[in-house]
Amino acid sequence: MKIGWLFLTLAGLGAAVTGLIGMVPAAQAQIYVIESTAPAIKVGVQLASADTVVIPAGASIRAVLPSGKTQTVKGPYTGSVADLSKGQEVNDGVVSWLKALMQTGGATEATPGATRSAQLPIARAPPHFSWSTVPTSIDGKVCVERGANLALARTPVPVAQRVAVVDAENAARGEAEWPVNANEVPWPSAVAVRSGGSYYLLVEGRQRRNVRLELMDKLPADDDLLAELQKRGCRYQFEAFVKERLATAKK
């Protein structure tokens, strides 16, 4: 009796686990709308696999798919989110970053039946995505194009301000200064730009920051941009790319 009971229990557990595994792709088959000219689909919404997407003729949406790729869908089109994401493996990294971003920022309105969105926090400066701009207000990785003329960016303030860049490996140091109301200044020539290089950014009146540069020999195609940024750990630019599109839609 005990052996029979144990067999049934293990069989039941196995069936339950199999059922849960089968449910994971469906639960994660979501898309995130970052551009839209379709009246019924607002920018910033998250649509689940069971939601129906209706795009009239002449309209379109651009969405981040579960694979991490972005895709433009033009009308006329009617289909489920599951149809758009069919056969794709879920990129857990991209999905995780998007979910975290949407929890603190997104559209103020949502498509009925897909109300998983929130309002973007008010930023001190408009979001700006770039392959050549290094922010001086963050710690972390920044992906830049190899050979590009880099610029150091600050939050706009109506005063002149100096910044020092120090190579963490060899202590090479260079300085630059933002004029009044200027947001960017060229990367100091005295400090070489190295792939994987770690740099301390010292801005007057601000805490020290540490950025690591990821040099890109070839920039990714637009549809692969978010997946590539996530893979390389360049979260600031990932969020800037998404926020820039959400902010543009609100104008």
N, C-alpha and C positions, 0 to 999 in steps of 0.2 A: 504493500500500500504506500509506504513512504517513497519507494522508488518511482511508482506511478505518479504520485503527487508531485515529486520533484521534476519529473519529465514534463508534466503538464505546465508546471510553473515556468520552467525554462522556455518551453514552447511559446507560452503566452508572452513572456518578456521579449523573446525574439521577434514575435509578430508586432509587438508594440514599438520596438526599436526600428524595425523595418518600416512601419507606418510613419514614424517620426522622420526618418531619413527621406522618405518619399515626399513628405510635406515641405521640406526645407526649400527646394528650388521654387515651389509655388509661392511660398511666403516671401522669398527674396526677389521674385520677378517683378521688380518695380522700376519705373522710369521717373526721372526728375526733369521737369520742363524748365529750360533756361531761356528759351526764346519762343514767342508765339504771336501770330497775327490772327489766330482763330478766336472769335469772340467768346466761345464757351470754355476755353482753356486758358487759365491765367498763368502767367510766368511765376515760377517758384513752387508750383504744386508738385506733390508726389502722387503718382498714380499706381495703384496696385494691379496685380495681374488680371483680376476680374473686371476692372474698369474698362469701359468702352471709349475709344477715342474717335471723335467725329470731327473731321476737318473739311470745311466747305471748299469749293473750287476757288482758287485764287489766294487761299490762305495756307499757312504752314506752321509747323512747330519744330523746334530743335530740342531734342531730349538726350539726357545721359542714360544709356541703357545699362542693364545689370553687368555687362561685360566691361564697363568703363568707357566704352566708345560713345561718342556723340553722333547722333543721326538726325538729319533733317527729313521730315515727312511732309510732303506736299499734298494738298487736297485736289480733287475730292478723294477723301479716304474715310472709311469706316471699318473699324476692327478693334479687337481687344489688345490690351497691353501685352498679354501673353503671346499674341501673334507677332508683335514687334520684337519680342525678346526670345522667340522660339529658337531652341538649339544653341543658345549662348551659355557659356560658363559664367558663373557669378564671380566678379572681381571684388572680393570681400574688402580689400583695402580702399578702393574707390567708394564703394557703398558706405563703408564706415565713415570716411571723411565727409561724404555728402550728407549723411544723416546728422552728423555732429554740426555741420554748417547750417542745415535747415532747421535744427532745433533752436538756433539763435538768430536765424535770419531766413527770410523767404518772402512769399507773396502775402499780401493782406487779404486777398480773396482767393477762393478755391473753387474748382469745378464741383458741382453737387455730386456726392457719392465718393469724393476724394478730397476730404477736408483736412489732410495732414500737412498743414503749412503754418508758418509763423511770420511775424514781421521782422524785417531786417533791423538790426541795431543801428542807431544813428552813428555814422562814422565821422571822425574829425576831419578826414580828408577823403575825397572821392577815391574809390578803388581803382588801381591802375596796374594792369598786367603788362609785363615787359620781359624780354630776354636779355636786356642790357642794364637794367636798373637794380641797384642793390639797396634795399631799405636799411636804414640805420636805427630802426626802432624795434627790431626783432632779434631773437636768437634762433639759429637753425640754418638749414641748407637753402641755398639760392641757386637755381639753374640758370646759367648764362650761356650765350652763344660764344663759341671760341672765336677769338679775333675781333669781337665787338668792342666798341669804345664804351667802357662801363661808366656809369654815373652813380653817385651816392645820393639817395633821396631822403628827405626829412619831412615831417609834418609841417605844413606851412605856418610860419610865424613871422611877424613883421619886424624882425631884427636880424642883423648879421650874426653869423654863428660859425665857429671853427669846428673842424672835425679832424681827428687823427686816425690813420689806419696803420695798424701794427701787425706784421706777419707773425703769427704765434710760433712758427718754427724757427725762423732765423732773426727775429726782432727787427727786420727792416721796417722803417717808419716813414710815412709821408703825411703831409697835411694839406688841407684845402679849406676854403671858406665859402659859405653861402652868403651872397649879398642879401640885403633886405628884401623880403618877399619872394626870394628865389627858393624853388623847391628842390632843385638838383644842381650838383656840381661834379665836374669830372673826377674820376678815380685818380688819386695821385700817382704820377709816373714813377716815383721813387719806390713804389711797392709793386713787385711783379705779381701778375695774376697766374695762379697755379691751379691745376685741376685737383680738387680735393684739398686745396689750401684752406687753412683756418686763419681767420683774421679777427683781431679785436677792433671794435669801432668805438672811438672815444669822442663823444659829442659834448660840448660845453653845457653844463647844467643837467646832464642826463646820465643815467647809469650805463656802465660799460656793457656793450653787446658783443656777441661772438657769432660770426657767420662762417659757414663753410661753403665754398664755391664748387659747383658741379659744372664743369665745362662741357658743352654739347657740341660735338663735331658735326652733327646733323640734327636740325630741328625736326620734331615729329610732325606728321600731318595733323591738320586741325582736328580731325575726328579722333586721333589717338593722343591728343595733348594731355588730357586729364589723367589717363592711365599712365603715361610716361612720367608726369610730374609726381604722381603718387608712388610709383616704383622707385624713383630716385629720392624720395623723401622731401621734395620741395613744396611743403604745405602752404607757405605764404602765397606763392604764385597760383597754386591750385585754387585757393579760396578767392584770390584777387580776380582770377578769370571768371569764376562763377558770379561773384558779387558785381563785377563790372557789367555783366549782362543783365542781372536782375535790376541794377540801378538804372541802366539804359531804358529798360521797359517801363520804369516808373515816371520817366520824363514826359 
